[in-house]
Amino acid sequence: MRIKRLRIKKGYSINELSEKSGISKSYLSYIERGIQQNPSLQVLSRLANTLDTDVEDLLDNKKKEEIIELQNIDDDWIQLVHEAIQNGITKKDFAYYLDFIKFKKLNGGNDH
């Protein structure tokens, strides 16, 4: 993550960023040192606002590449996911359906 770099660029000490964002100094330190690698969206949002940037900018290049990959998903797949959500299908339901399809394929049931 780019938090430390952006903090230094703004001229903030870790104490100042902590006070301005309302995030504890120790938690910020864990994030900057990579000990805490998955801060919540709320924490990222508060840090982004304090550092005058957006959440995406705080993410490292690998995560940005993953976001770009997601943006390249076929439109038909995106439409199917939207339809599933609109019809009340949960992530758990979808995972169950995938497991069911895998099970059918393993047992020779390929009659789609």
C-alpha positions as MATLAB code, in Angstrom:
seq = 'MRIKRLRIKKGYSINELSEKSGISKSYLSYIERGIQQNPSLQVLSRLANTLDTDVEDLLDNKKKEEIIELQNIDDDWIQLVHEAIQNGITKKDFAYYLDFIKFKKLNGGNDH';
ca = [
       0.000    0.000    0.000;
       1.026    3.542   -0.638;
      -0.075    5.000    2.698;
       3.391    5.720    4.081;
       4.551    7.317    0.842;
       1.453    9.532    0.660;
       1.712   10.405    4.360;
       5.310   11.556    3.955;
       4.438   13.453    0.763;
       1.759   15.365    2.729;
       4.330   16.083    5.444;
       2.408   14.187    8.141;
       4.045   12.227   10.909;
       2.359    8.973   11.820;
       0.964   10.771   14.907;
      -0.569   13.523   12.755;
      -2.155   11.078   10.337;
      -3.503    9.124   13.295;
      -5.090   12.221   14.830;
      -6.495   13.574   11.553;
      -7.943   10.230   10.400;
      -9.065    8.913   13.776;
      -7.097    5.689   13.246;
      -4.834    4.540   16.064;
      -1.110    5.101   15.642;
      -0.322    1.443   16.286;
      -2.844    0.280   13.668;
      -1.405    2.724   11.124;
       2.058    1.432   11.898;
       0.880   -2.158   11.338;
      -0.598   -1.184    7.976;
       2.513    0.689    6.870;
       4.803   -2.170    7.875;
       2.629   -4.763    6.143;
       1.682   -6.546    9.371;
      -1.979   -5.625    8.785;
      -2.534   -6.324    5.095;
      -6.332   -6.160    4.896;
      -7.633   -3.029    6.588;
     -11.372   -2.476    6.290;
     -12.879   -0.287    3.608;
     -13.893    2.150    6.356;
     -10.272    2.517    7.499;
      -9.039    2.889    3.918;
     -11.716    5.470    3.210;
     -10.785    7.546    6.270;
      -7.110    7.416    5.317;
      -7.843    8.305    1.692;
      -9.940   11.304    2.741;
      -7.260   12.505    5.146;
      -4.565   12.103    2.482;
      -6.703   13.828   -0.211;
      -6.841   10.778   -2.448;
      -9.166    7.837   -3.092;
      -9.146    4.276   -1.822;
      -7.988    2.864   -5.154;
      -4.916    5.100   -5.018;
      -3.991    3.654   -1.619;
      -3.930    0.135   -3.016;
      -0.683   -1.270   -4.307;
      -0.061   -2.103   -7.969;
      -1.006   -5.768   -7.576;
      -4.461   -4.877   -6.285;
      -4.859   -2.287   -9.058;
      -4.053   -5.019  -11.601;
      -6.713   -7.240  -10.022;
      -9.242   -4.397  -10.301;
      -8.314   -3.898  -13.973;
      -8.712   -7.645  -14.579;
     -12.189   -7.521  -13.047;
     -13.054   -4.636  -15.345;
     -12.189   -6.843  -18.339;
     -14.818   -9.482  -17.527;
     -17.065  -10.371  -20.444;
     -20.296   -8.284  -20.465;
     -22.426  -11.455  -20.599;
     -20.910  -12.656  -17.309;
     -21.515   -9.297  -15.694;
     -25.149   -9.380  -16.857;
     -25.591  -12.901  -15.460;
     -24.213  -11.839  -12.082;
     -26.501   -8.793  -12.013;
     -29.502  -10.986  -12.856;
     -28.577  -13.453  -10.130;
     -28.325  -10.647   -7.568;
     -31.636   -9.134   -8.690;
     -33.263  -12.533   -8.285;
     -32.007  -12.864   -4.727;
     -29.262  -15.412   -5.329;
     -26.670  -15.089   -2.580;
     -22.954  -15.782   -2.759;
     -23.611  -18.903   -0.717;
     -26.275  -20.037   -3.218;
     -23.899  -19.410   -6.101;
     -21.070  -21.342   -4.425;
     -23.482  -24.226   -3.792;
     -24.520  -24.206   -7.449;
     -20.871  -24.302   -8.569;
     -20.201  -27.235   -6.258;
     -23.261  -28.990   -7.677;
     -22.030  -28.506  -11.258;
     -18.558  -29.808  -10.332;
     -20.140  -32.819   -8.664;
     -22.270  -33.558  -11.731;
     -19.261  -33.307  -14.039;
     -17.195  -35.626  -11.842;
     -19.992  -38.177  -11.887;
     -20.464  -38.110  -15.664;
     -23.624  -36.006  -15.678;
     -22.975  -33.647  -18.561;
     -26.519  -33.143  -19.797;
     -26.754  -29.308  -20.005;
];
